[in-house]
């Protein structure tokens, strides 16, 4: 069985990006003012706006609900609002933090309950940026990478070799089927597929078939992979 490799055509290779693993919130107090930082992973502007509105609805009695969001592989969409705070003291520090951390597909809302003590422009900027930072850290920064789901077909005699190679490459096997021949479905990073398959070809003396089933983004946190 000579190698048969079927990869779906791609218009272009989609680059990886940094975002957060999960939605989170965290509260801090600065000079008696309560700052509640909320962060969410979003895929488009509609999701960002919906998240912001949900926070506003949950904190109707807050003094301010300041927000910022960045969306797109090239940060095509960037929006922020000071929500009544002095110009440049709230939304801009948050969005600058997101950009400095190279984060995208993320929305942040910082809710403030005024405690009676004015913080000044510098104090406000630090408080809002700090609340955003704390929320993002709790949400955990991860990388979104493009993966290919590939079906491998081969003879039973090759199981050990292939399993060992996939284990060494830290390639996830998501499915195993044992029929007339063996079929593994694996999840491999898109930019590593060519090298991985070349290794398998050499390992099996060209006695393997590979078919790409799909290509999509997953979140990668160390060796762990999560759906988006």
C-alpha positions as CSV (number, residue, x, y, z in Angstrom):
1,X,0.0,0.0,0.0
2,X,1.9,3.1,-1.3
3,X,1.3,6.4,0.4
4,X,-1.8,8.2,-0.7
5,X,-2.1,11.7,0.8
6,X,-5.2,13.7,0.4
7,X,-5.1,17.2,1.9
8,X,-7.9,19.7,1.4
9,X,-6.9,22.8,-0.6
10,X,-6.4,25.9,1.5
11,X,-6.8,29.4,0.3
12,X,-4.1,30.5,2.6
13,X,-2.5,29.2,5.8
14,X,-4.1,30.8,8.8
15,X,-1.7,32.0,11.4
16,X,-1.9,31.3,15.1
17,X,-3.0,33.9,17.6
18,X,-3.2,34.5,21.3
19,X,-6.4,34.7,23.2
20,X,-7.8,33.4,26.6
21,X,-8.8,29.9,27.5
22,X,-12.0,30.8,29.5
23,X,-14.2,33.6,30.5
24,X,-13.5,34.9,34.0
25,X,-14.0,37.8,36.4
26,X,-12.1,39.1,39.4
27,X,-12.7,42.0,41.8
28,X,-10.1,44.4,43.3
29,X,-10.5,47.4,45.5
30,X,-8.5,50.6,44.9
31,X,-9.0,53.5,47.4
32,X,-12.5,52.2,48.3
33,X,-13.6,51.9,44.7
34,X,-14.5,48.4,43.6
35,X,-13.2,47.3,40.2
36,X,-14.6,44.1,38.7
37,X,-12.7,42.9,35.7
38,X,-14.6,40.6,33.2
39,X,-13.0,38.9,30.2
40,X,-14.5,36.7,27.4
41,X,-13.2,34.9,24.4
42,X,-15.2,36.1,21.4
43,X,-15.2,35.1,17.7
44,X,-16.9,38.3,16.2
45,X,-18.1,41.7,17.1
46,X,-21.6,40.5,17.7
47,X,-20.4,38.2,20.4
48,X,-18.4,41.0,22.0
49,X,-21.3,43.4,22.0
50,X,-23.5,40.7,23.5
51,X,-21.0,40.0,26.3
52,X,-20.7,43.7,27.1
53,X,-24.5,44.1,27.2
54,X,-24.8,41.1,29.6
55,X,-22.3,42.7,32.0
56,X,-24.1,46.0,31.8
57,X,-27.4,44.3,32.6
58,X,-25.8,42.5,35.5
59,X,-24.3,45.7,36.9
60,X,-26.9,48.3,36.2
61,X,-26.2,50.0,39.5
62,X,-22.4,50.4,38.8
63,X,-20.9,53.8,38.3
64,X,-19.1,52.8,35.1
65,X,-18.9,49.8,32.8
66,X,-15.8,50.4,30.7
67,X,-15.1,48.1,27.8
68,X,-12.6,47.3,25.1
69,X,-12.3,44.5,22.6
70,X,-10.0,43.3,19.8
71,X,-11.1,40.9,17.1
72,X,-9.5,39.4,14.0
73,X,-6.2,37.7,13.0
74,X,-4.8,41.1,12.2
75,X,-6.7,43.0,14.9
76,X,-9.0,44.4,12.3
77,X,-11.7,45.4,14.8
78,X,-10.7,47.5,17.8
79,X,-13.3,49.3,20.0
80,X,-13.3,50.8,23.5
81,X,-15.4,53.1,25.6
82,X,-14.6,55.2,28.7
83,X,-18.3,55.1,29.7
84,X,-18.2,58.5,31.4
85,X,-14.8,58.4,32.9
86,X,-12.4,61.2,31.9
87,X,-11.3,60.8,28.3
88,X,-8.3,58.4,27.9
89,X,-8.3,57.2,31.5
90,X,-10.3,53.9,31.2
91,X,-10.9,52.3,27.8
92,X,-7.6,53.2,26.2
93,X,-5.5,51.7,29.1
94,X,-7.5,48.5,28.7
95,X,-7.2,48.2,24.9
96,X,-3.5,49.1,25.1
97,X,-3.0,46.3,27.5
98,X,-4.7,43.8,25.1
99,X,-2.6,45.0,22.2
100,X,0.7,45.0,24.2
101,X,-0.1,41.4,25.2
102,X,-0.8,40.6,21.5
103,X,-4.3,39.3,22.4
104,X,-7.2,39.1,20.0
105,X,-10.7,37.7,19.8
106,X,-11.2,39.0,23.3
107,X,-13.5,41.4,25.1
108,X,-13.0,43.0,28.5
109,X,-15.3,45.0,30.7
110,X,-14.2,46.6,33.9
111,X,-17.1,47.6,36.2
112,X,-16.4,50.3,38.7
113,X,-18.4,51.1,41.9
114,X,-17.2,54.5,43.0
115,X,-16.0,54.5,46.7
116,X,-16.0,58.2,47.3
117,X,-12.3,58.9,46.7
118,X,-11.1,60.3,43.4
119,X,-8.1,58.5,41.9
120,X,-6.8,61.1,39.4
121,X,-6.1,60.4,35.8
122,X,-3.0,58.3,36.4
123,X,-4.7,56.3,39.2
124,X,-7.7,55.6,37.0
125,X,-5.6,54.4,34.1
126,X,-3.6,52.1,36.4
127,X,-6.7,50.8,38.1
128,X,-8.5,49.9,34.8
129,X,-5.5,48.4,33.2
130,X,-4.8,46.4,36.4
131,X,-8.3,45.1,36.6
132,X,-8.1,44.0,32.9
133,X,-4.8,42.3,33.5
134,X,-6.1,40.4,36.6
135,X,-9.1,39.2,34.7
136,X,-7.0,38.0,31.7
137,X,-4.5,36.3,33.9
138,X,-7.3,34.4,35.6
139,X,-8.8,33.5,32.2
140,X,-5.3,32.2,31.2
141,X,-3.6,33.2,27.9
142,X,-3.3,30.4,25.4
143,X,-2.5,30.1,21.7
144,X,-5.1,29.3,19.1
145,X,-3.5,27.2,16.4
146,X,-4.7,25.6,13.2
147,X,-4.9,21.8,13.4
148,X,-5.6,19.1,10.8
149,X,-7.7,16.1,11.6
150,X,-6.2,13.3,9.5
151,X,-7.1,9.6,9.0
152,X,-4.2,7.2,8.7
153,X,-4.7,3.7,7.3
154,X,-2.1,1.0,7.6
155,X,-1.4,-2.7,8.3
156,X,-1.6,-4.3,11.8
157,X,2.1,-5.0,11.7
158,X,2.8,-1.2,11.8
159,X,0.8,-0.4,14.9
160,X,3.7,-0.3,17.4
161,X,5.9,1.8,15.2
162,X,3.2,4.3,14.4
163,X,2.0,4.6,18.0
164,X,5.5,5.2,19.2
165,X,6.2,7.9,16.6
166,X,3.0,9.7,17.3
167,X,3.7,9.6,21.0
168,X,7.2,11.0,20.5
169,X,5.7,13.8,18.4
170,X,3.0,14.4,21.0
171,X,0.4,13.9,18.3
172,X,-3.1,13.3,19.7
173,X,-4.9,10.1,18.5
174,X,-8.6,10.8,18.7
175,X,-9.9,7.6,17.3
176,X,-8.8,4.0,16.6
177,X,-10.6,1.6,14.3
178,X,-9.5,-2.1,13.9
179,X,-11.0,-3.7,10.8
180,X,-9.3,-5.4,7.9
181,X,-6.7,-2.7,8.3
182,X,-6.0,-0.2,11.1
183,X,-7.3,3.3,11.0
184,X,-6.1,6.1,13.3
185,X,-7.6,9.6,13.4
186,X,-5.0,12.1,14.6
187,X,-5.0,15.8,15.4
188,X,-1.8,17.5,14.2
189,X,-0.7,21.1,14.1
190,X,-1.2,22.4,10.5
191,X,2.4,23.6,10.2
192,X,3.8,20.2,11.3
193,X,1.7,18.0,9.1
194,X,4.1,17.7,6.2
195,X,7.1,16.7,8.4
196,X,5.0,14.3,10.4
197,X,3.7,12.5,7.3
198,X,7.2,12.4,5.8
199,X,8.4,10.7,9.0
200,X,5.5,8.1,8.8
201,X,6.3,7.4,5.1
202,X,9.9,6.7,5.9
203,X,9.0,4.7,9.0
204,X,6.6,2.5,7.2
205,X,8.5,2.2,3.9
206,X,5.6,4.0,2.2
207,X,3.0,1.6,3.5
208,X,0.5,4.1,4.8
209,X,-2.5,6.2,3.5
210,X,-3.4,9.6,4.9
211,X,-6.6,11.7,4.3
212,X,-7.3,15.1,5.8
213,X,-10.8,15.2,7.2
214,X,-10.9,18.8,8.3
215,X,-8.8,21.8,9.3
216,X,-9.8,24.2,12.1
217,X,-8.5,26.2,15.1
218,X,-8.1,24.6,18.5
219,X,-6.8,26.2,21.7
220,X,-3.4,24.8,22.8
221,X,-2.3,25.0,26.5
222,X,0.9,23.1,26.8
223,X,0.1,19.5,25.7
224,X,-3.6,20.1,26.2
225,X,-5.9,20.9,23.3
226,X,-9.4,22.4,23.6
227,X,-12.2,23.2,21.2
228,X,-12.9,26.8,20.5
